[in-house]
């Protein structure tokens, strides 16, 4: 078994050791697991990329998400017109087509 020296940012080893201990592992086991996974994947087992200026919905606060939704609605084109709306009939357990003129058709298949 080879011995290696690695340099870590302050607190990284302590936090890794603490978490590993809770899992019943040692710090060395964590490093070996990560290295084996790196080798098996032929690279990092997660995306490594530059941060982008554009946020995803997962990065947004509630206010930012609401603003983005309002902007998208404002920029959208004409809504697509359909002849009917599909609905699930709770009483019959069937799917229905409800037309604008009030007609209702049950979908059999």
C-alpha positions, 0 to 999 in steps of 0.5 A, spaced: 500 500 500 502 506 498 503 512 502 501 519 499 501 526 502 495 531 500 494 538 502 487 540 504 483 546 506 483 548 513 477 544 516 476 539 510 479 533 514 476 534 520 469 535 517 470 529 513 473 525 518 467 527 523 462 525 517 466 518 515 466 516 523 458 517 523 458 512 517 463 507 520 469 509 516 475 512 516 478 518 513 483 514 509 477 509 507 473 515 504 479 517 500 480 510 497 473 510 495 473 517 492 479 515 488 476 508 486 470 512 483 474 517 480 478 511 476 472 507 475 468 513 472 475 516 468 474 522 471 470 526 476 463 522 478 459 529 478 459 535 473 465 539 474 464 546 470 464 553 471 459 557 474 454 560 469 451 567 470 444 564 469 440 561 475 436 554 474 430 554 478 433 550 484 438 556 485 432 561 485 429 564 491 421 564 491 421 571 489 426 570 483 422 564 481 415 568 481 418 574 477 421 569 472 414 566 471 411 572 470 416 574 465 415 568 461 408 569 461 409 576 459 413 573 453 409 567 451 406 567 444 398 566 443 395 560 447 394 554 443 387 553 442 384 546 443 377 544 441 376 540 448 379 540 455 381 533 458 378 531 465 378 525 469 371 524 472 372 522 479 365 518 479 366 514 473 373 513 474 374 515 466 377 520 462 372 525 459 373 530 453 369 537 455 368 541 449 366 549 450 359 548 448 358 543 454 358 537 450 362 531 454 365 525 451 367 519 455 374 516 452 373 509 452 381 507 451 
